[in-house]
Amino acid sequence: MPRSVDEWLPERHLARFVVEVTDGLDLRAMVSAYRGPGSAAHHPRMLLGVLVYGYATGVLSSRKLERATYDSVAFRFIAANDHPGRDTIAAFRRRFVKEIEALFVQVLLVAREMGVLQMGTIGLDGTKIHANASRHSALSHEHAGNPRVEEPGGRRNCRPKSPI
């Protein structure tokens, strides 16, 4: 069995590329935002690497990214066998959304220059779409949990009658 996560990945794996590229990015603005008192934070370079690899492999939610740092060898490699929580990942993404967008474009440009870019559909917006449900047809949780059936003659039962 290999002694380190580094030995578990093939030499030309996408996770190695993500680490190599994120190591070359200028993250001084992010790092300086963490200066001050408090407990030690996860390094922005590692969190950015987890996000970039997640976007590249289709793992987008903070919960799934957190779980992947336990289950996936590639995510473990990027996170240096550390496990940032979902709240940490979500807060990082929310706090540095503009910086992450610009850095993600830089990662794509480097990938294109190296000839390893395979473009698909990429979406980085937070578009919300209005649902097509009527407010009047929706049931409240309390009402749905207490079903009542009207019988002929106007009597109400607390439970529907069994068909048997």
Protein Blocks (a to p, Z undefined) as FASTA:
>chain_A
ZZbfklmpcfkbfklmmmmmmmmpccklmmmmmgccddddddfklmmmmmmmmmmnopab
fklmmmmmmmpmklmmmnoopacdfklmmmmmmmmmmmmmmmmmmmmmmmmmnopaccdd
ddfbfcdcddfbdfklpccfklmmmccdddehhiacfbdcdfZZ
